[in-house]
Amino acid sequence: MDRYAVIGQPVAHSKSPAIHARFARQTGQTLAYEAIEVAPERLAEHLAELHAKGYAGLNVTLPHKIAVMALCEAVSERAQRAGAVNTLIRTDTGWRGDNTDGEGFIRDLQRLGIAVAGRRVLVLGAGGAARGILEPLLAQRPAELVVSNRNPWKPEALAEDFKALGTVVPRTHLSLKGDRFDLIVNATSAGHQGRMIALPGQLLATGGDAYDLSYGAAFTPFREWAQSQGAARIADGLGMLVEQAAAAFALWRGQRPQTAPVIEALR
Ligand SMILES: NC(=O)c1ccc[n+]([C@@H]2O[C@H](COP(=O)([O-])OP(=O)(O)OC[C@H]3O[C@@H](n4cnc5c(N)ncnc54)[C@H](OP(=O)(O)O)[C@@H]3O)[C@@H](O)[C@H]2O)c1
């Protein structure tokens, strides 16, 4: 039986084993998928060991998404641009790295019917998750793509790194005063601290949508803020989580599972 795993620390809370078990049942495939706790200082050792044991693929979660890149034989272009790897595919001699987070995000927007093309889009935050969604967002041709952050240097660096693919406008949160956006994406981790970031007054245009990469309890502060802005649609990142998993499953197994029933079941 082909074996797969998600590696991270902590990893016991991961929903990936439940998601992949549902994908396997749904597609009639037989596979094993487990969560393996891996400390940062033992990452290289674990990767070699899991390869030697014959694992066919791995998902990579915090805190290894960046460090694992240097341990791959090859890294896809989209993963290089995202600056992180979340999926490993076995080769005869090691691991090939890819990143399905950006694809998962865009597929979730499409599933929800939230458009990007021709709209003014604001990404809040400029960390790893924000970096991972910029390439697929630019590919959807928004009217404008703004990235705002507390630390002003990070959006500047992102704008520079992505300039070959399109224009990313770097801003700070407070400089957004008076602006209006059709889609606001929260890519900060502030929700995990139980708070919404400080923003100027009305930022969402009439009919505008709000999407949070966080889910669970971390989604609550952004959801309440989006409600106060009169958002037409408000979504959390659970769909993105399932969609990025489906993209990894397709890379490993050559078959794309249906995501909607799995998202429904997880809720
Ligand atoms: N749904 C999914 O599949 C999925 C996938 C990946 C990530 N995520 C979620 O995305 C979020 C971001 O993850 P990440 O990996 O990008 O984290 P990260 O690299 O640590 O970046 C965190 C970002 O949040 C900002 N931030 C944190 N606390 C803040 C506060 N109190 N006020 C203002 N800004 C604050 C940081 O601003 P500074 O730069 O100024 O510090 C930075 O821009 C997390 O909630 C994560 O769970 C979801």
The ligand as an SDF file (V2000), in Angstrom:
LIG
                    3D

 48 52  0  0  0  0  0  0  0  0999 V2000
   -5.9920   27.9420    4.5460 N   0  0  0  0  0  0  0  0  0  0  0  0
   -4.7790   27.5310    4.2620 C   0  0  0  0  0  0  0  0  0  0  0  0
   -4.5930   26.4990    3.5900 O   0  0  0  0  0  0  0  0  0  0  0  0
   -3.5940   28.3490    4.7250 C   0  0  0  0  0  0  0  0  0  0  0  0
   -2.3310   28.1220    4.1520 C   0  0  0  0  0  0  0  0  0  0  0  0
   -1.2560   28.9110    4.6080 C   0  0  0  0  0  0  0  0  0  0  0  0
   -1.4630   29.8670    5.5950 C   0  0  0  0  0  0  0  0  0  0  0  0
   -2.7050   30.0530    6.1340 N   0  0  0  0  0  0  0  0  0  0  0  0
   -2.9360   31.0860    7.1820 C   0  0  0  0  0  0  0  0  0  0  0  0
   -2.3970   32.3230    6.7360 O   0  0  0  0  0  0  0  0  0  0  0  0
   -2.0230   33.1130    7.8620 C   0  0  0  0  0  0  0  0  0  0  0  0
   -0.6520   33.7460    7.6490 C   0  0  0  0  0  0  0  0  0  0  0  0
    0.3440   32.7340    7.6350 O   0  0  0  0  0  0  0  0  0  0  0  0
    1.8730   33.0460    7.2290 P   0  0  0  0  0  0  0  0  0  0  0  0
    2.5250   31.7250    7.0640 O   0  0  0  0  0  0  0  0  0  0  0  0
    1.9320   34.0380    6.1240 O   0  0  0  0  0  0  0  0  0  0  0  0
    2.4500   33.7540    8.5430 O   0  0  0  0  0  0  0  0  0  0  0  0
    3.7510   34.6930    8.6170 P   0  0  0  0  0  0  0  0  0  0  0  0
    4.6940   34.4090    7.5080 O   0  0  0  0  0  0  0  0  0  0  0  0
    4.2200   34.5810   10.0270 O   0  0  0  0  0  0  0  0  0  0  0  0
    3.1870   36.1950    8.3760 O   0  0  0  0  0  0  0  0  0  0  0  0
    2.2970   36.7680    9.3000 C   0  0  0  0  0  0  0  0  0  0  0  0
    1.7270   38.0670    8.7340 C   0  0  0  0  0  0  0  0  0  0  0  0
    0.7410   38.5520    9.6570 O   0  0  0  0  0  0  0  0  0  0  0  0
    1.0900   39.8780   10.0790 C   0  0  0  0  0  0  0  0  0  0  0  0
    0.6810   40.0520   11.4840 N   0  0  0  0  0  0  0  0  0  0  0  0
    0.7350   39.1290   12.4790 C   0  0  0  0  0  0  0  0  0  0  0  0
    0.2300   39.6450   13.6230 N   0  0  0  0  0  0  0  0  0  0  0  0
   -0.1390   40.9270   13.3450 C   0  0  0  0  0  0  0  0  0  0  0  0
   -0.7340   41.9690   14.1050 C   0  0  0  0  0  0  0  0  0  0  0  0
   -1.0440   41.8000   15.3970 N   0  0  0  0  0  0  0  0  0  0  0  0
   -0.9810   43.1530   13.5020 N   0  0  0  0  0  0  0  0  0  0  0  0
   -0.6640   43.3310   12.1890 C   0  0  0  0  0  0  0  0  0  0  0  0
   -0.1100   42.3740   11.4060 N   0  0  0  0  0  0  0  0  0  0  0  0
    0.1470   41.1820   11.9820 C   0  0  0  0  0  0  0  0  0  0  0  0
    2.5820   39.9830    9.8780 C   0  0  0  0  0  0  0  0  0  0  0  0
    2.9330   41.3630    9.7800 O   0  0  0  0  0  0  0  0  0  0  0  0
    4.4680   41.8660   10.0270 P   0  0  0  0  0  0  0  0  0  0  0  0
    5.2320   41.4690    8.8060 O   0  0  0  0  0  0  0  0  0  0  0  0
    4.3480   43.3420   10.1700 O   0  0  0  0  0  0  0  0  0  0  0  0
    4.9280   41.1580   11.2670 O   0  0  0  0  0  0  0  0  0  0  0  0
    2.7540   39.2010    8.5620 C   0  0  0  0  0  0  0  0  0  0  0  0
    2.3780   39.9750    7.4600 O   0  0  0  0  0  0  0  0  0  0  0  0
   -2.1040   32.1970    9.0760 C   0  0  0  0  0  0  0  0  0  0  0  0
   -3.2890   32.5150    9.7740 O   0  0  0  0  0  0  0  0  0  0  0  0
   -2.1930   30.8080    8.4750 C   0  0  0  0  0  0  0  0  0  0  0  0
   -2.9430   29.9300    9.2950 O   0  0  0  0  0  0  0  0  0  0  0  0
   -3.7680   29.3130    5.7240 C   0  0  0  0  0  0  0  0  0  0  0  0
  1  2  1  0
  2  3  2  0
  2  4  1  0
  4  5  1  0
  4 48  2  0
  5  6  2  0
  6  7  1  0
  7  8  2  0
  8  9  1  0
  8 48  1  0
  9 10  1  0
  9 46  1  0
 10 11  1  0
 11 12  1  0
 11 44  1  0
 12 13  1  0
 13 14  1  0
 14 15  2  0
 14 16  1  0
 14 17  1  0
 17 18  1  0
 18 19  2  0
 18 20  1  0
 18 21  1  0
 21 22  1  0
 22 23  1  0
 23 24  1  0
 23 42  1  0
 24 25  1  0
 25 26  1  0
 25 36  1  0
 26 27  1  0
 26 35  1  0
 27 28  2  0
 28 29  1  0
 29 30  1  0
 29 35  2  0
 30 31  1  0
 30 32  2  0
 32 33  1  0
 33 34  2  0
 34 35  1  0
 36 37  1  0
 36 42  1  0
 37 38  1  0
 38 39  2  0
 38 40  1  0
 38 41  1  0
 42 43  1  0
 44 45  1  0
 44 46  1  0
 46 47  1  0
M  CHG  2   8   1  16  -1
M  END
$$$$
